[in-house]
Amino acid sequence: MASSEALTTVMAIFWLIGSSFFLMGTSIRLADDHDHRNEEDLVSAACNHTFYVDICISSIRSDPQSLTISDLRGLADVALNVTVVHGMETLDYIKHLNSNSPAASYRSGCLRDCAEVYADAVQSLQDTVHLLRIRDFEKVNTLVSTAMTDSDTCEDGFNEDKDVEGVSPLTQRNQYFSNLCSNFLAITKLLF
């Protein structure tokens, strides 16, 4: 009889230990899911304050740093990084297009102007990194608004000469850059 009770006790202990491991594994998975949902909720909640919600969500999620976002400040950093990267990629694209255009053409002149204004825009955004850290939101707003204007200036250059068909090869990139800047500004306003 004693061995039967001992066997029952041992089996009960093994069952409790096994159940504990199962429950711990489940709770760890639930905590991971909860953390992931919190990250998604932060991105969605912040992006819902922007004009371009879908662009905001997809652009932020495209950055690997978005996996570690825990607060609005981190979200603003990622939004700024995505915007800087797009500006740099656009500048490289402009240089590529210009290298394939006749030097004296109207298009080449527009592309040179665009390269200049995008270089300024990227520099303005890079200057914003420090200003964001020290919470100088007025200067952040000024520099990012200037970068948005730079992309508009690039686009407008292709439409200045009515005698020349100046279809901009940068319309989509310029618009996307402007949208990213707008989204970043909306997110930084949440930090005030």
C-alpha positions as a Python dict, from the first residue, in 0.01 Angstrom:
ca = {
    (1, 'M'): (0, 0, 0),
    (2, 'A'): (284, 235, 89),
    (3, 'S'): (446, 180, -248),
    (4, 'S'): (115, 259, -418),
    (5, 'E'): (90, 588, -228),
    (6, 'A'): (455, 667, -311),
    (7, 'L'): (391, 592, -678),
    (8, 'T'): (83, 816, -675),
    (9, 'T'): (281, 1094, -506),
    (10, 'V'): (568, 1066, -756),
    (11, 'M'): (322, 1068, -1048),
    (12, 'A'): (146, 1373, -902),
    (13, 'I'): (480, 1554, -870),
    (14, 'F'): (573, 1471, -1231),
    (15, 'W'): (229, 1586, -1347),
    (16, 'L'): (268, 1916, -1157),
    (17, 'I'): (616, 1971, -1298),
    (18, 'G'): (501, 1888, -1652),
    (19, 'S'): (198, 2114, -1616),
    (20, 'S'): (418, 2395, -1486),
    (21, 'F'): (647, 2373, -1789),
    (22, 'F'): (348, 2370, -2021),
    (23, 'L'): (191, 2672, -1851),
    (24, 'M'): (522, 2861, -1843),
    (25, 'G'): (569, 2802, -2214),
    (26, 'T'): (217, 2921, -2284),
    (27, 'S'): (258, 3234, -2071),
    (28, 'I'): (591, 3318, -2237),
    (29, 'R'): (429, 3288, -2580),
    (30, 'L'): (139, 3503, -2462),
    (31, 'A'): (381, 3765, -2326),
    (32, 'D'): (569, 3768, -2659),
    (33, 'D'): (239, 3805, -2846),
    (34, 'H'): (135, 4081, -2605),
    (35, 'D'): (467, 4269, -2659),
    (36, 'H'): (428, 4235, -3036),
    (37, 'R'): (69, 4363, -3017),
    (38, 'N'): (186, 4660, -2806),
    (39, 'E'): (443, 4746, -3073),
    (40, 'E'): (177, 4718, -3343),
    (41, 'D'): (-63, 4924, -3136),
    (42, 'L'): (198, 5198, -3088),
    (43, 'V'): (276, 5216, -3460),
    (44, 'S'): (-91, 5207, -3559),
    (45, 'A'): (-196, 5456, -3292),
    (46, 'A'): (75, 5705, -3387),
    (47, 'C'): (26, 5659, -3760),
    (48, 'N'): (-346, 5723, -3720),
    (49, 'H'): (-246, 6084, -3642),
    (50, 'T'): (-82, 6127, -3984),
    (51, 'F'): (-230, 6221, -4321),
    (52, 'Y'): (-80, 5915, -4491),
    (53, 'V'): (-162, 5632, -4250),
    (54, 'D'): (-85, 5340, -4483),
    (55, 'I'): (248, 5489, -4588),
    (56, 'C'): (332, 5557, -4224),
    (57, 'I'): (262, 5203, -4111),
    (58, 'S'): (431, 5029, -4405),
    (59, 'S'): (739, 5254, -4406),
    (60, 'I'): (799, 5218, -4032),
    (61, 'R'): (747, 4842, -4042),
    (62, 'S'): (996, 4817, -4332),
    (63, 'D'): (1275, 4934, -4101),
    (64, 'P'): (1431, 4654, -3891),
    (65, 'Q'): (1460, 4898, -3599),
    (66, 'S'): (1081, 4899, -3579),
    (67, 'L'): (1099, 4561, -3405),
    (68, 'T'): (1248, 4728, -3096),
    (69, 'I'): (1022, 5034, -3074),
    (70, 'S'): (894, 5083, -2721),
    (71, 'D'): (785, 5448, -2717),
    (72, 'L'): (694, 5745, -2934),
    (73, 'R'): (1051, 5875, -2927),
    (74, 'G'): (1175, 5549, -3079),
    (75, 'L'): (896, 5563, -3334),
    (76, 'A'): (997, 5917, -3432),
    (77, 'D'): (1359, 5801, -3472),
    (78, 'V'): (1252, 5521, -3706),
    (79, 'A'): (1023, 5753, -3905),
    (80, 'L'): (1311, 5999, -3946),
    (81, 'N'): (1552, 5722, -4046),
    (82, 'V'): (1312, 5593, -4312),
    (83, 'T'): (1275, 5946, -4449),
    (84, 'V'): (1652, 6007, -4459),
    (85, 'V'): (1711, 5674, -4634),
    (86, 'H'): (1446, 5751, -4897),
    (87, 'G'): (1600, 6095, -4955),
    (88, 'M'): (1947, 5943, -5000),
    (89, 'E'): (1815, 5675, -5235),
    (90, 'T'): (1636, 5942, -5438),
    (91, 'L'): (1955, 6147, -5459),
    (92, 'D'): (2143, 5841, -5588),
    (93, 'Y'): (1862, 5775, -5838),
    (94, 'I'): (1879, 6137, -5960),
    (95, 'K'): (2255, 6105, -6014),
    (96, 'H'): (2200, 5781, -6206),
    (97, 'L'): (1934, 5942, -6428),
    (98, 'N'): (2155, 6243, -6491),
    (99, 'S'): (2450, 6027, -6593),
    (100, 'N'): (2228, 5885, -6870),
    (101, 'S'): (2100, 6224, -6994),
    (102, 'P'): (2267, 6453, -7250),
    (103, 'A'): (2456, 6720, -7052),
    (104, 'A'): (2300, 7019, -7229),
    (105, 'S'): (1941, 6893, -7217),
    (106, 'Y'): (1659, 7058, -7023),
    (107, 'R'): (1608, 6731, -6835),
    (108, 'S'): (1973, 6720, -6728),
    (109, 'G'): (1948, 7076, -6595),
    (110, 'C'): (1639, 6982, -6395),
    (111, 'L'): (1811, 6673, -6260),
    (112, 'R'): (2116, 6877, -6153),
    (113, 'D'): (1882, 7116, -5970),
    (114, 'C'): (1704, 6820, -5810),
    (115, 'A'): (2036, 6671, -5698),
    (116, 'E'): (2122, 7000, -5531),
    (117, 'V'): (1789, 7039, -5351),
    (118, 'Y'): (1783, 6673, -5242),
    (119, 'A'): (2135, 6707, -5103),
    (120, 'D'): (2005, 7003, -4900),
    (121, 'A'): (1694, 6809, -4796),
    (122, 'V'): (1895, 6510, -4675),
    (123, 'Q'): (2131, 6741, -4485),
    (124, 'S'): (1833, 6912, -4321),
    (125, 'L'): (1695, 6576, -4212),
    (126, 'Q'): (2032, 6463, -4079),
    (127, 'D'): (2055, 6787, -3877),
    (128, 'T'): (1713, 6702, -3736),
    (129, 'V'): (1851, 6393, -3557),
    (130, 'H'): (2031, 6608, -3298),
    (131, 'L'): (1745, 6855, -3270),
    (132, 'L'): (1502, 6573, -3199),
    (133, 'R'): (1728, 6446, -2920),
    (134, 'I'): (1737, 6786, -2750),
    (135, 'R'): (1362, 6830, -2813),
    (136, 'D'): (1395, 7148, -3021),
    (137, 'F'): (1069, 7081, -3203),
    (138, 'E'): (1049, 7429, -3355),
    (139, 'K'): (1374, 7378, -3547),
    (140, 'V'): (1275, 7019, -3629),
    (141, 'N'): (955, 7151, -3784),
    (142, 'T'): (1145, 7418, -3979),
    (143, 'L'): (1407, 7179, -4120),
    (144, 'V'): (1162, 6904, -4213),
    (145, 'S'): (925, 7156, -4373),
    (146, 'T'): (1221, 7287, -4573),
    (147, 'A'): (1300, 6932, -4689),
    (148, 'M'): (939, 6892, -4803),
    (149, 'T'): (965, 7217, -4998),
    (150, 'D'): (1288, 7094, -5157),
    (151, 'S'): (1110, 6793, -5307),
    (152, 'D'): (836, 7025, -5439),
    (153, 'T'): (1104, 7250, -5589),
    (154, 'C'): (1254, 6951, -5766),
    (155, 'E'): (917, 6857, -5913),
    (156, 'D'): (834, 7214, -6015),
    (157, 'G'): (1159, 7243, -6209),
    (158, 'F'): (1032, 6999, -6469),
    (159, 'N'): (722, 7211, -6528),
    (160, 'E'): (883, 7556, -6561),
    (161, 'D'): (949, 7560, -6934),
    (162, 'K'): (615, 7523, -7112),
    (163, 'D'): (788, 7495, -7452),
    (164, 'V'): (969, 7179, -7349),
    (165, 'E'): (797, 6859, -7255),
    (166, 'G'): (945, 6819, -6912),
    (167, 'V'): (780, 6513, -6768),
    (168, 'S'): (936, 6451, -6431),
    (169, 'P'): (1085, 6105, -6381),
    (170, 'L'): (1073, 6178, -6007),
    (171, 'T'): (706, 6252, -5944),
    (172, 'Q'): (637, 5939, -5739),
    (173, 'R'): (962, 5965, -5543),
    (174, 'N'): (905, 6334, -5472),
    (175, 'Q'): (550, 6270, -5350),
    (176, 'Y'): (655, 5976, -5134),
    (177, 'F'): (937, 6182, -4979),
    (178, 'S'): (695, 6464, -4903),
    (179, 'N'): (450, 6215, -4748),
    (180, 'L'): (725, 6065, -4530),
    (181, 'C'): (824, 6413, -4411),
    (182, 'S'): (461, 6493, -4332),
    (183, 'N'): (421, 6170, -4136),
    (184, 'F'): (739, 6235, -3938),
    (185, 'L'): (617, 6584, -3845),
    (186, 'A'): (283, 6444, -3730),
    (187, 'I'): (458, 6187, -3510),
    (188, 'T'): (690, 6449, -3358),
    (189, 'K'): (387, 6661, -3267),
    (190, 'L'): (275, 6372, -3047),
    (191, 'L'): (597, 6419, -2848),
    (192, 'F'): (513, 6778, -2746),
}
